[in-house]
């Protein structure tokens, strides 16, 4: 049970990084299209 919880916490700790990366890519794409 604790192992599962730790794994879940570890996976969630990486989410903000992935979201930020995708956000930066999306902004770059918008700048290329509309900039």
N, C-alpha and C positions, 0 to 999 in steps of 0.2 A: 504494500500500500504506500509506504513512504517512498519507495523507489519510483512508483508511478507519479506521485505528487512532485518529486524532485524533477523527473523528466518533463512533466508538464510545465513547471516553473522555468526550466532551462529553455524549453521551446518558446515560451512566451517572452523570455528575456531577449530572444533574437528577433522577435516580431517588429519592434520599433525600428531596428536597423533596416530590415527589408522594406518596411513601409516608407521610410525616409528615402531609400534608394529608388524605389518605384516612383515616389513623388518627384524626386529630382529628374528622373528620366522623363516623366510626364511634362514637367515644366520646360525641359529642354526641347521636347517635341513641339510644345505649344509655341515656344519662341521661334523655332524654325518655321512653323507653319504661318504664324501671324506676325512675327517680329519684322 
